[in-house]
Amino acid sequence: MPAIGVGDITLHYDESGRGAPVLLLPGSAARGRTWSLHQVPALVGAGYRAITLDNRGVGDSGPAAPGLTVGTLVADTIAMIERVAGGPCRLIGTSMGAYVVQELLLVRPELVSQAVLMAARARPDALSLALAAADRAMAAGKVVVPPECDAVNRALQNLSPRTLEDPETAQDWLDILEMSPTDWTDPAQRAHLDVVVDTDRRPAYRAIRVPTLVLSFADDLIAPEARGRELAATIPDARYVRIADAGHYGYLEQPAAVNDAILGFFTGV
């Protein structure tokens, strides 16, 4: 994978296609390749240049030191836009990636022509704060969860009941999740647990003027659609789309609906 140096680390990325650049930011501790199965082919097929990033601490990118902040990830994204995309571009982020995009829209809006925020929120609630605290406690205790248990827990948290209703589909997901278990002993994963929306950012986000699509998943337990609708109502003139039968991993569960929403937004449909 190609890479750029940012301070004392390297950021690895991949790119496909030609045309206007689109930079895709994954969720917490996820690889950029999570976009490669569905979103990258759709973007390339529509004539865009898709750029996917391994955030610091993930994949081949440099380490994420303790005390990682959203500001650091915003600075990394700015470096990618300026040095890889070659200037202003479209941004797509999901979950933590959406949080990074939201904050970037405040500090360097001139670098973004359009933004897509998936599984996003503008403020915390009791459950999101409790989940973040629970994950940090697991990491602090270096708890080792059997892969089978970890796979079941993540499936229940991140997938739609509709996905889990089908025995073959559910088993496929469980197999995939079991092969990539949560590793609470990984310092990078621990660092990413601190990058959460822990304050009410609605007052700040009212200043966003970049054309924005907020895309929520109807069965998302981690970033409920109510929080997405609220975020869209906060950002002036934002477009809101709800994807049915999809959980927090909705861009993988319902890729056709997600891709149609993104490409329609990009082209003004």
C-alpha positions, -999 to 999 in steps of 0.1 A, spaced: 0 0 0 12 35 -7 18 58 24 26 93 34 45 105 64 27 126 90 49 137 118 67 106 131 43 81 117 32 68 83 -4 66 71 -11 38 46 -39 41 21 -52 26 -11 -68 41 -41 -88 29 -72 -102 46 -102 -98 80 -119 -118 111 -116 -129 133 -88 -115 121 -55 -136 106 -27 -118 99 7 -135 72 28 -129 71 66 -137 38 85 -150 34 120 -131 29 152 -101 5 148 -114 -6 114 -93 -11 82 -98 11 52 -104 -21 32 -139 -24 49 -150 -1 21 -136 -22 -7 -163 -48 -10 -192 -25 -19 -185 12 -18 -152 14 -37 -166 -6 -67 -197 16 -68 -177 48 -67 -152 37 -93 -180 25 -115 -196 60 -113 -163 76 -124 -148 86 -90 -114 80 -76 -119 62 -43 -92 66 -16 -94 45 16 -73 51 47 -59 30 75 -61 54 105 -31 56 127 -28 25 149 -47 4 123 -33 -20 97 0 -9 84 -3 27 96 19 40 124 11 36 160 -17 54 179 -3 68 211 -23 69 243 -44 101 245 -55 99 208 -79 127 200 -103 134 173 -82 165 165 -52 142 157 -74 122 133 -87 154 117 -51 165 111 -43 131 95 -73 135 72 -63 170 62 -29 157 53 -45 130 31 -68 155 14 -39 179 6 -12 154 -3 -31 124 -17 -65 137 -30 -47 168 -42 -71 194 -28 -108 197 -20 -127 165 -23 -157 145 -12 -156 128 22 -175 97 35 -172 86 71 -190 60 92 -192 60 130 -159 73 143 -150 82 107 -181 104 106 -171 121 138 -138 130 122 -155 144 91 -179 164 113 -151 181 131 -131 187 99 -161 205 84 -156 231 112 -119 237 110 -112 233 72 -145 234 53 -128 247 22 -112 212 18 -146 194 15 -170 197 -15 -196 173 -1 -197 152 30 -215 119 39 -220 111 76 -231 75 83 -240 61 117 -234 95 131 -245 116 161 -241 152 174 -242 144 211 -239 115 235 -266 98 254 -266 75 285 -262 43 265 -234 55 242 -214 69 272 -220 36 291 -209 15 261 -177 36 257 -169 33 294 -175 -4 294 -152 -9 264 -125 12 282 -129 -9 313 -125 -41 293 -94 -27 277 -79 -15 310 -84 -50 324 -70 -66 293 -100 -89 293 -97 -118 269 -131 -127 256 -134 -161 237 -137 -154 200 -170 -172 198 -185 -149 225 -170 -118 210 -185 -127 176 -220 -131 191 -218 -99 211 -207 -79 181 -233 -94 158 -260 -85 182 -247 -50 186 -239 -42 150 -263 -61 128 -300 -58 120 -324 -84 133 -334 -89 97 -298 -99 88 -297 -123 118 -330 -140 109 -314 -158 79 -294 -188 93 -269 -188 65 -263 -151 65 -260 -150 103 -235 -179 103 -214 -161 76 -213 -130 98 -204 -150 129 -176 -167 110 -162 -134 98 -164 -118 132 -148 -148 149 -118 -146 125 -112 -109 136 -119 -108 173 -117 -77 195 -82 -75 210 -84 -55 242 -46 -59 247 -39 -40 215 -27 -5 224 -40 10 192 -75 -4 198 -73 11 233 -63 45 220 -92 45 196 -117 39 224 -111 75 236 -123 90 203 -160 93 211 -186 120 210 -187 129 247 -201 164 246 -230 181 229 -217 194 196 -249 207 182 -241 244 188 -209 240 168 -224 220 140 -250 247 133 -221 265 117 -214 238 91 -221 251 55 -207 222 34 -234 202 16 -240 172 38 -258 139 37 -266 122 70 -273 85 65 -288 65 94 -295 28 98 -329 19 111 -317 -9 134 -285 8 146 -281 4 184 -249 22 186 -258 54 166 -297 52 166 -315 68 138 -330 94 162 -295 107 168 -289 108 130 -321 128 124 -311 152 151 -277 157 135 -293 163 101 -316 188 117 -287 206 133 -266 210 101 -282 237 79 -297 222 47 -284 187 54 -301 159 36 -313 129 57 -317 93 45 -328 63 66 -318 28 55 -342 1 65 -331 -34 78 -296 -23 87 -277 -20 119 -244 -2 127 -227 -21 98 -255 -10 75 -231 -1 47 -222 -38 45 -257 -51 52 -276 -29 27 -249 -18 3 -272 -11 -27 -294 13 -8 -263 30 8 -245 34 -25 -277 47 -43 -281 73 -15 -244 84 -18 -243 86 -56 -276 103 -57 -264 129 -33 -231 134 -52 -250 141 -84 -278 161 -69 -306 136 -76 
